Each structure stands twice: as C-alpha cells, then as structure tokens.
Amino acid sequence: MEVVNIHEAKTHLSRLLERVARGESFVIARAGRPVARVSGVDAPAPDKQRRVGFLQGEIEVPDDFDRMGEDAITGMFEHGDDSSA
C-alpha cells in the first residue's frame, strides 16, 4: 500500500481522493510513521479483504510444477515446431 506524507496528502488531497474513489487505498504518514489508512467508504474492512493464500489447504501444487512440460518446451526450441510447416 502506498505511503503518502502529510504535506503531500494536503497538497494533493483532491487527486488522492479521486484514486480512493476508484478503489485504491493509501496510508498517511508523519515523519515516516503510519498515522492513518485512507480507503473508500464502501471498501471492505482490512481484515475482510481477500489475501494471497486464501485457498491454502484447498488445492495442492505438484512438486514439479515449475518443470511441467519442460521436455516439450525444450524440444520446441531445439527442433522447432513443425506444426506450421
């Protein structure tokens, strides 16, 4: 989440509020320390927002996920793809 210092927030309040209206949120900081979180009135509460990992335990990713199809892909680079010929 973007952090905005108090001076910038005062100077660009209208622009920042336009962004909030589009669904963005930001934090106002004083001397680098967070003071307030600004979000839209209809935005979900921070603890109700969907987070990465919300399906933890629901699905299983194979151990070789990052190597799946490796032989076929390597073969296309080494031998070319003859399907267009």
N, C-alpha and C positions, 0 to 999 in steps of 0.2 A: 504494500500500500504506500502511496506517495506521501512523503512528509513535506509540509509547507511551513516555513517560519511565519511568525505573527505578522511581520512587516509585509511579506509577500501576500498573505491572506487579506490584509486590509487593503493593499494596493489593488489586488486583482479579485476582489470578492465577487463581482458580477460574473466574471469568466469562470471562477471556481464553482459558483452555484449553477451555471449552465452545465458544467460537467456532472455535477451531482444529479441534476435533473435527468441526465442521460444514463444514470445508474452507477456512476463512479463514486468512490469514496476517497477521502484523504484524511490525514492526521495533521493537526496544527501543533507546532512545537515552539517552545520558548527556550532559547539557548540550547537547542538540540534535544531537549527533553519533551516527549509527547505530553500534550496538555488536553487535547480534545480530538475525538473522531467525528468527522462530518460525513453523514450519509443521508440519502433521501428518506423522507418520512415513510414511504412505503417499502423501504429496503428491509430484508429480513434481519432479525437480530443477529449479531456476530456469531453467537453460539448455534444459530439455526441455519447458517449458510452451509451449502454443500462443500465438503473438503475433499482433497485428494485422498484416496484410500477409503472412501465411504463404502466400497464393496469388499473390504478386507474380510477374508474368510468365506466370501461368497463364490469366488472364482479361483481357479488355480492356473498359474502361468507355468508352462513347461520349463525345465531347467535349461533346455537348449533353444529357448525362444529366439535369442539373438543370432542363432546359427541356422534356423529353419530355412530350408530352400537354398542353403549355401552352395551345394553342388550344382543345382540347376542354374543359379545365377553365375557362378564361376564358369560353367560350361558355355553360357551365352557370350561371355566376354572372350573366352579362349577360342571358341569355334564359330562364333557369330550365330545369329538367329536366322535359320533358313526358311522361316515361315513367310518372309516377304519376297522370296525368290520365285 
